[in-house]
Amino acid sequence: MSNRTPADLAPKLLEGDRRALARAITLVESGRADHRAQAGELLEMVAQSGRQALRIGLSGTPGVGKSTFIEAFGLMLSAQGLKVAVLAVDPSSSRSGGSILGDKTRMERLSRDPNAFIRPSPSQTHLGGVARRTREAVSLCEAANFDVVLIETVGVGQSETLVAEMVDLFVLLMAPAGGDELQGVKRGIMEMADLILVNKADGDLKPAAMRTVADYAGALHLLRKRPQDPKGFPKALPVSALADEGLLKAWEEMTTLADWRRENGYLERRRAEQARHWFEAEVREGLLARLRNDPAIRAQMESLGATVAAGESAPSAAAAKMLDLLRN
Amino acid sequence: MSNRTPADLAPKLLEGDRRALARAITLVESGRADHRAQAGELLEMVAQSGRQALRIGLSGTPGVGKSTFIEAFGLMLSAQGLKVAVLAVDPSSSRSGGSILGDKTRMERLSRDPNAFIRPSPSQTHLGGVARRTREAVSLCEAANFDVVLIETVGVGQSETLVAEMVDLFVLLMAPAGGDELQGVKRGIMEMADLILVNKADGDLKPAAMRTVADYAGALHLLRKRPQDPKGFPKALPVSALADEGLLKAWEEMTTLADWRRENGYLERRRAEQARHWFEAEVREGLLARLRNDPAIRAQMESLGATVAAGESAPSAAAAKMLDLLRN
């Protein structure tokens, strides 16, 4: 671990060394107390770079062609001279055995591109833990001078909300729907989306994809106008990752939206709110973690818990006693 | 409030005085710090009675005839010389404006019965808060020598889980279903049920009710056998609150189950686990409440939060600093 000390990693990271970035992310992903301390040090060191990437959240259920899209989109960005990092948030990965992005062969060309960096989701059951690590990984990617950080998430559970709370833009990738039925997109997810991309707009599926785009455009139109959106947003667009069509247009829409928000102060305000939110969440998590992890506190919890279980004291009274102990 | 001091209330409560019980519950429902302290004192004083009621959770969606059932069931228990207290957990009450049980005219006869005590749900948005107050109200009812405490909940959200975590038995009240479709009972709720009672087994609905009983019995049969259940449980039974039929049988099944669990140690073990669970939950809640309520801590959170929002420190670093401050 000597080559992972903050002092060793920081300069290499700031030079954009991908190996140093991978090691730094491994460090922030570690649950060990000494690694946590080193990770904190490293983050402080590199925070001074002041570099910021465009942070994009990408969600889509399995089958919509997410890997194909990310590979094609990433290669398009790279061809424009932009550096792109791809991270994943998949709280289910520890259960399903394989994480999304775990198999880099899914994005073979992108993973060999010198402008790209791909990082699979850490195996974690605890959503809060995944969130902190992913946010820290985003900071590290920014310090390593990446221009775009793409955070991929599966379209299940609360992972979308979590990703939406750490990005500048949130993109939904969808498949063409049969007929005029929308694909059971929850209203909450719709409301988070800045852009809905309907993939597979090629070959036989093209007419269905175009109809689906129109359907989503109609649905998005019904949503309440958000102050942080310029005219015309949120939008639905067709893309074909396979035929490499519509990707540049999608990127242009993203930058249009991001630029508008930046110029009107919404981007900075959102980041400030997100940062404050994460700070508060970390304090809460840290407080609760101490109950589980501090040996003295745990012993006290065990012993008071035993008197409660034995009926010797009321849960409230024992809790009050414990809270007093924690206060002093 | 002088007649609500713990020293005044405790002896009257232990004598079974219903007015003292109502005042004591008002005390535990209060959010004021001095009331909280008095409530704690009172609970400690009466805990020594060592009295225990049979705690029954009752869930059912609107329209199944829950009030009619509770009234008929309560009167039947009273006729046997048993004292019955009815509490309600309705986290939605503050939103809907009227709590379940808020209108005592719904159970006019039972509310006038000297053996009965009916208490509406407190107006609370916070589920955790409702939980603590309800648990404390159960303890007060037990101290006041009630034999049965019935906790009513609406069949929505997490209120069932919450109630299941504070009772000895959990009963689901259902209406006769049309045809052979089960009424979309979630598997999780099914698994919590010890007894499913199909109400309205009278008149024209009787055949449908009997078929529904058979359907539920079949569905319950498919569930994994639980060690804490004697042979034949969980069960489905027909009842008619209106015609006063099947209520005694339902009560006999409840006591059979409770007696078996008591004799085999499951009842005590469940209560011990529940108490420990509530103790831990209260410590967690109390810790987090201090972040919100302690003026000095709040000011510190505000000031660190502002540096994070301004980009002057990373969320993790600020959180670590805050946690250090909290530790010392």
Interface residues (C-beta under 8 A of the other chain):
Chain A: G40 L43 E44 A47 R132 R135 E136 S139 R271 A272 E273 A275 R276 W278 F279 E280 E282 V283 R284 G286 L287 L288 R290 L291 M301 L304 G305 A306 V308 A309 A310 G311 S313 A314 P315 S316 A317 A318 A319 A320 M322 L323 L326 R327
Chain B: G40 L43 E44 A47 R132 R135 E136 S139 R271 A272 E273 A275 R276 W278 F279 E280 E282 V283 R284 G286 L287 L288 R290 L291 M301 L304 G305 A306 V308 A309 A310 G311 S313 A314 P315 S316 A317 A318 A319 A320 M322 L323 L326 R327
